[in-house]
């Protein structure tokens, strides 16, 4: 049986409590790629009215980025950019960005965080929104990167006949990207470091 904390109020917790919690956090962190992959699979069969389901769209977006020579982190961002569709009907990009934030560069995080507005250039005018909403970010250092992501990969990834790699091609990349956080408040916490 795993050790468990004994406090009833967090303010009464001890360092020993946090050692027990930290050990469980590390177990959960190691299985995070499995949970992310399982959640991505929830998009399988979910067409939402689109020409292909959201899972195929995710795989196709990542396939396009990989075949274009993008690095692993970028390809994983392409793979997961719409993972929030099942939980965030009105803010899927925020969910994807939150999942990726600890593991990716600021540039890739910003790209995922804002791709929903940038992708809107291709369809907002059909749904009563301003297709140029992305222009509010013109001049931002990651504007061109995000505009390019949508133009080359996201916008073009709705073709049922397009070559699309299976998830097995991307799983090792995802596991490597999620192996070590780059940006996290908890990264420096002593109880969250692997035992020596």
VEXDREN-2710 file (C-alpha; in Angstrom, 1 decimal):
% VEXDREN-2710
k/r/px/py/pz
1/UNK/0.0/0.0/0.0
2/UNK/1.3/3.4/-0.9
3/UNK/2.1/6.0/1.8
4/UNK/-0.6/8.6/2.1
5/UNK/-0.6/12.1/3.7
6/UNK/-2.5/12.4/7.0
7/UNK/-3.6/16.0/7.1
8/UNK/-7.2/17.2/7.1
9/UNK/-6.3/20.7/6.1
10/UNK/-3.5/21.5/3.7
11/UNK/-2.1/24.1/6.1
12/UNK/-1.4/21.3/8.5
13/UNK/0.6/19.2/6.1
14/UNK/4.2/18.2/6.7
15/UNK/7.3/17.6/4.6
16/UNK/6.7/13.9/5.1
17/UNK/3.2/14.3/3.7
18/UNK/4.6/16.0/0.7
19/UNK/7.2/13.3/0.2
20/UNK/4.3/10.8/0.0
21/UNK/2.4/13.0/-2.4
22/UNK/5.5/13.8/-4.5
23/UNK/6.1/10.1/-5.0
24/UNK/2.6/9.6/-6.4
25/UNK/2.9/12.8/-8.5
26/UNK/6.0/11.2/-10.2
27/UNK/4.1/8.0/-10.9
28/UNK/1.3/10.1/-12.5
29/UNK/3.8/12.1/-14.4
30/UNK/5.4/9.0/-16.0
31/UNK/1.9/7.9/-17.2
32/UNK/0.9/11.3/-18.5
33/UNK/1.7/10.3/-22.2
34/UNK/-0.6/7.3/-21.9
35/UNK/-3.4/9.5/-20.6
36/UNK/-2.8/12.1/-23.3
37/UNK/-2.9/9.4/-26.0
38/UNK/-6.1/7.9/-24.6
39/UNK/-7.7/11.4/-24.6
40/UNK/-6.6/12.0/-28.2
41/UNK/-8.3/8.7/-29.1
42/UNK/-11.6/10.2/-27.9
43/UNK/-11.5/12.3/-31.1
44/UNK/-11.7/9.1/-33.2
45/UNK/-15.1/8.9/-34.9
46/UNK/-16.0/12.5/-33.7
47/UNK/-16.7/14.2/-37.0
48/UNK/-18.5/17.2/-35.6
49/UNK/-19.8/17.8/-39.1
50/UNK/-16.3/18.0/-40.6
51/UNK/-15.2/16.0/-43.7
52/UNK/-13.0/13.8/-41.5
53/UNK/-13.1/13.0/-37.8
54/UNK/-11.0/15.1/-35.4
55/UNK/-8.6/12.2/-34.7
56/UNK/-7.8/11.9/-38.4
57/UNK/-7.4/15.7/-38.6
58/UNK/-5.0/15.6/-35.7
59/UNK/-2.9/12.8/-37.3
60/UNK/-3.0/14.5/-40.7
61/UNK/-1.9/17.9/-39.3
62/UNK/1.0/16.1/-37.5
63/UNK/1.8/14.1/-40.7
64/UNK/2.1/17.3/-42.7
65/UNK/4.3/18.9/-40.2
66/UNK/6.6/15.9/-39.9
67/UNK/6.9/15.5/-43.7
68/UNK/7.8/19.2/-43.9
69/UNK/10.8/18.6/-41.6
70/UNK/9.5/20.2/-38.4
71/UNK/11.1/19.2/-35.2
72/UNK/9.5/16.7/-32.7
73/UNK/8.2/19.3/-30.4
74/UNK/6.4/21.2/-33.2
75/UNK/5.0/17.9/-34.6
76/UNK/3.6/17.0/-31.2
77/UNK/2.0/20.4/-31.0
78/UNK/0.5/19.7/-34.4
79/UNK/-0.8/16.3/-33.2
80/UNK/-2.3/17.8/-30.0
81/UNK/-3.5/21.2/-31.2
82/UNK/-7.2/20.1/-31.1
83/UNK/-7.1/17.6/-28.2
84/UNK/-9.3/20.0/-26.2
85/UNK/-12.2/19.6/-28.7
86/UNK/-14.1/17.1/-26.4
87/UNK/-13.8/19.3/-23.3
88/UNK/-13.6/22.8/-24.5
89/UNK/-16.4/23.4/-27.1
90/UNK/-15.7/27.1/-26.9
91/UNK/-12.0/27.1/-26.1
92/UNK/-10.4/23.9/-27.3
93/UNK/-7.1/25.8/-28.0
94/UNK/-6.8/26.9/-24.3
95/UNK/-7.0/23.2/-23.2
96/UNK/-4.4/22.0/-25.7
97/UNK/-2.1/24.9/-24.8
98/UNK/-2.5/24.1/-21.0
99/UNK/-1.6/20.4/-21.6
100/UNK/1.4/21.4/-23.7
101/UNK/2.7/24.4/-21.7
102/UNK/5.1/22.6/-19.3
103/UNK/6.8/20.7/-22.1
104/UNK/7.2/23.1/-25.1
105/UNK/8.9/26.3/-26.0
106/UNK/7.1/29.6/-25.5
107/UNK/6.8/29.9/-29.3
108/UNK/5.1/26.6/-29.7
109/UNK/2.9/27.2/-26.7
110/UNK/1.8/30.6/-28.1
111/UNK/1.1/29.0/-31.5
112/UNK/-1.2/26.4/-30.0
113/UNK/-2.8/28.9/-27.7
114/UNK/-3.7/31.2/-30.5
115/UNK/-4.3/28.8/-33.4
116/UNK/-8.1/29.0/-33.0
117/UNK/-8.2/32.7/-33.8
118/UNK/-5.6/32.3/-36.6
119/UNK/-7.5/29.4/-38.1
120/UNK/-10.6/31.6/-38.1
121/UNK/-9.1/33.4/-41.1
122/UNK/-10.3/30.5/-43.2
123/UNK/-13.9/30.4/-42.0
124/UNK/-14.9/33.1/-39.5
125/UNK/-16.6/35.1/-42.3
126/UNK/-19.0/32.1/-42.9
127/UNK/-20.2/32.2/-39.2
128/UNK/-20.6/35.9/-38.7
129/UNK/-17.2/36.6/-37.2
130/UNK/-14.4/38.8/-38.4
131/UNK/-11.9/36.6/-40.3
132/UNK/-9.2/39.1/-39.6
133/UNK/-9.5/38.8/-35.8
134/UNK/-5.9/37.5/-35.8
135/UNK/-4.7/41.0/-36.9
136/UNK/-4.9/42.1/-33.3
137/UNK/-1.7/40.1/-32.8
138/UNK/0.0/41.4/-35.9
139/UNK/3.5/42.5/-34.9
140/UNK/3.7/39.8/-32.2
141/UNK/6.9/37.8/-32.4
142/UNK/5.0/34.5/-33.0
143/UNK/2.4/35.9/-35.4
144/UNK/4.1/34.5/-38.5
145/UNK/4.8/31.1/-36.9
146/UNK/1.1/30.7/-36.0
147/UNK/-0.2/32.0/-39.3
148/UNK/2.1/29.5/-41.1
149/UNK/1.0/26.6/-38.8
150/UNK/-2.6/27.2/-39.8
151/UNK/-1.9/27.8/-43.5
152/UNK/0.4/24.8/-44.0
153/UNK/-0.9/22.2/-41.6
154/UNK/-4.2/22.9/-39.8
155/UNK/-6.1/24.5/-42.7
156/UNK/-5.0/21.8/-45.1
157/UNK/-5.7/18.8/-43.0
158/UNK/-9.3/17.9/-43.9
159/UNK/-8.6/15.7/-46.9
160/UNK/-9.9/12.1/-46.5
161/UNK/-7.6/11.0/-49.3
162/UNK/-4.4/12.6/-48.0
163/UNK/-1.6/10.3/-46.8
164/UNK/-1.9/10.2/-43.0
165/UNK/0.6/8.4/-40.7
166/UNK/-0.8/6.3/-37.8
167/UNK/-0.5/7.2/-34.2
168/UNK/2.4/4.8/-33.8
169/UNK/4.6/7.1/-35.8
170/UNK/4.0/9.9/-33.3
171/UNK/3.8/8.1/-30.0
172/UNK/7.6/8.0/-29.4
173/UNK/7.9/11.7/-30.1
174/UNK/5.1/12.5/-27.7
175/UNK/6.8/10.4/-25.0
176/UNK/10.1/12.2/-25.5
177/UNK/8.5/15.7/-25.4
178/UNK/6.5/14.8/-22.3
179/UNK/9.5/13.1/-20.6
180/UNK/10.8/16.3/-18.9
181/UNK/8.9/19.6/-18.2
182/UNK/10.7/22.7/-19.3
183/UNK/8.3/25.2/-17.8
184/UNK/6.6/24.4/-14.5
185/UNK/6.3/26.1/-11.1
186/UNK/6.9/22.6/-9.6
187/UNK/10.1/21.8/-11.6
188/UNK/12.3/23.0/-8.8
189/UNK/10.3/21.3/-6.0
190/UNK/12.6/19.0/-4.1
191/UNK/9.9/16.3/-3.4
192/UNK/9.1/16.1/-7.1
193/UNK/12.6/15.0/-8.1
194/UNK/13.3/11.4/-8.8
195/UNK/15.1/9.6/-5.9
196/UNK/18.8/9.3/-6.3
END
